Amino acid sequence: MVCHGGLPSYDGVVLKDIKDLQRFSEPPEKGLMCDLLWADPIPGNGRKPSKRGCSMGFGEDISHKFLDENKLRISTII
């Protein structure tokens, strides 16, 4: 899975939720599509308000939890 921006601002999102998104529409100001486009990684753990004014920042623990819940692994592209 490759995201433009980030991860969901809430737990429990599975790949089917992402697949089921209506992609051919203007991105909303909040919600899953907004998060996937605009959430940013931050140093440390947890979720924090975003400097962008929409979505949020997410820490390493949030990344690992999403990967674990969706049976995904980290891959580095160089």
PyMOL commands that set and color helices and strands:
alter all, ss='L'
color gray80, all
select helices_A, chain A and resi 15-19+32-38+60-69
alter helices_A, ss='H'
color red, helices_A
select strands_A, chain A and resi 40-41+47-49+56-58
alter strands_A, ss='S'
color yellow, strands_A
deselect
rebuild
show_as cartoon
